[in-house]
């Protein structure tokens, strides 16, 4: 018999701030035992992330009990949960992206010792030892080059890697990892799992994952979450009637290139600086009618910066040019307002910037202006189009359920649900080009299949796609051109 670490008995809860007090976890019973690492599996919106937040002590039950087994005995105070656990999650990463605090990579690692978002003390007598430990962790993760970097300049994958190192430095009794490797390239995933295996004997790990290949062999326990309930064996899956496993036979590869038309995007000798650092270097590249691109490359190579440049969020240095020709905007465009209507970006960062509460329907409607927040009243036609786009993203739900989802705050939705909603937001208003930065992160397998199939159908209808992913299997079938980023330079694959 293993020693108990956390015990949960007949626990139910609803999320704070939810006026409807809708129960999201139902009658949970779970005994987490020290040294028995567990993978927590389930569909988007099933309650996995909420359960991790409960284990962390961030949420409190509406009924039932939770005990954290400390050296002094069982404790029910959430402070005990905070003291013995560390959580790495997409929400944590989004908070760092949104706040853009003035922290270096080294500072970020050092915050792990006190498990605070910022550094509030110099560490006293432990300062030197902590600094040395942080440097060793960066070296073990092959991330020494990130120690002096300001966190707002880090790529999504680089920031995720440091947050993982931050959690490991504290070596808590219970390490909670929510989709921990999303955004990491293949090399960094291998490094991280090697380091995680070294730390596994020192702490108990509970991790969520939508990709079975990212569950290490030593993580032998399984728990399954479905509709807010916890199971020890996979629950029976409702038959989706065939609508959720899409027909991928029809692809967009049949779209003919129209050479007589000007390129949609035309870059010549483009260089981009961020905080005086050269991030993109002398890029010459064009996107023509009928082309759908996948761009690969390591973390920090410049992929996300390139997409932000195309979307109008970054600007070329003197000596380079970027021209856009967008049919739905009348052809050649030269104002930022036109660019933002015709070119839409979906990324972790764009999702992170929504730091305040909107309903899901309101958030999708902001896509008409490509704005962060609501600044005007939307017409009945715009509201109807937004709802239609939401229904496209949730075909397994009834129209009534999608309308109910639209009334919920985006702060109460799962990462996977938000992924789909941000694509719906990007599609309203008929853009010409869709830029996707790791769009399948956080999506379960059926959701990924539907997401990618929808991209293929959109490509057939004339929407052009530039797609960034570390997972080759995530690319939609419409992809017919490929390029690779390396150290800020773009190399087209013939």
Secondary structure, DSSP 8 states (H G I E B T S, - for coil): ---EEEEEEEEEEE-TT-TT--EEEEEEEEEEETT--EEEEE-TTSSHHHHHHHHHTSS--SEEEEEEEETTEEE-SHHHHHHHEEEE-HHHHHHHHHH--S-BHHHHHHHHHHT-SS--S--GGGHHHHHHHHHHHHHHTT-GGGTTSBGGGS-HHHHHHHHHHHHHHH--SEEEEESTTTT--HHHHHHHHHHHHHHHTTSEEEEE-S-GGGS-TT--EEEEEETTEEESS-------TTSSS----S-STT----TTS--SEEEEEEEEEETTEEEEEEEEEEE-TT--EEEEE-TTSSHHHHHHHHHTSS---TT-EEEEEEGGGTEEE-SHHHHHHHEEEE-HHHHHT--S--BHHHHHHGGGTT-SS--S---HHHHHHHHHHHHHHTTTS-HHHHHHHHTSBGGGS-HHHHHHHHHHHHHTT--SEEEEESTTTT--HHHHHHHHHHHHHHHHTT-EEEEE-S-GGGS-TT--EEEEEETTEEEEE-
